[in-house]
Every structure is written in structure tokens, then in C-alpha cells.
Amino acid sequence: MTNRPRALFTPTFGVLAGLTGLFLATTAHAAGIEVALDQVRILTFAAPVKTVFVGNPVIADITVIDPTHVFVLGKNFGITNVVALDEKGRETLNEQVTVLERPGSAVTLQRGAAKTTLNCNSARCETTPTPGDDAERFATVSGQIDNRDAASLKAANGQ
């Protein structure tokens, strides 16, 4: 029979669950808020807040739904933060917001230094203006999108 050292501490299920919960909470906290470019995510506060501010509105934007919920919109690749204050002006949240690539089947077409981003499904690929794309192509496609939006608004207003 071999002499094995006895454990000084034998973890129970409750201790393991508590440690796992602490690890997961720390990991989730370290990751901050991640949102895909051109998509929104709902952020829920534990208690009502009065003021919500985003550090760099070029990267992300905030739309208040009610005192405990906001939409976070990913506008440009990058990292910023969001701060929430309660009724007394106390900080209740200060989290990093990271705007990431769109999910799905993005394809990057590289022609020399010019880059074009495409969003593809099983049937076809469509140009998707993305920060970092070739400036001329980006402007052309963005202009087409703006013209289509203007025509839609005009039609909706009966003009």
C-alpha cells in the first residue's frame, strides 16, 4: 500500500459551484460588452439608471429603452466604454464596449491595396460597406444605399 498525502481541504459541491460562479463572473466581467458592427444588443441594468453615456459615439451608440434597459449599437470597429449613473449621480456601470466583425459569412476581396467586404449567403454575395474598405468603392455603395433610403422615405410619405 502506498502512502498518499491526505488532502488538507476537500472541496464540496457548494464550494466548487461557488468558485465556478466566481470564475465565470470574473471572465464575463473581463470581456465587457461585445456587439457586432451594425447590430444592437440590449443591456440590462440591475437597478434603474438616470444617465447613460458612451465614451466614443463614433464606435458605439446608446438608445435608452427604459430606466433599466438600453440598446447598444455597434457603429464602427473599436473599443470604447459605457457609463451609467443612478439618480444620485453614482456610477453603477462602467464597462468596455468592443465592436466586432459582423457574424456570418463575410468575405474580403483584396485587389492590390483596395479591399471590399462582401456578406454572403448560400445564393449570393452582396457588397457590405465596412470601415477599412477601399474609399471609392465604399463611397459608391454607401451613396447607393443612401439614395435607396431616400426613395423609400419619399414613397412612404406619398411623394
C-alpha angles and dihedrals in degrees: 000000000000122000107239122188113249118238111250090206125032110194118223126212091260093054092046091049090049093050091046090050090049091050093048093047091050092047093048091047092050092052093056119191118331122192131172121242112273092009134102133226127194115237116201122201122212090227133017116283130202103198130033122182133180117212098220115020090191088069102036139001133208127216117187115227098176137324093290103035137056136171115237111204121199106222105163137004113272147071129283134144140245123218126195126194128196126226091280094051095256117145110249098169137021109167135163115245118207120192111208139185117291114268119245132045108338115173123194116211110202119195108174105300093340116099126193124185120215129189110213138194129177093282106040150339125247128197110253113193106230131176108266095034121127105291096228094048091043091052093047095050093041089051091052091050091049091050092050091049091050091050090049092051091047091051092046090054091051096246 
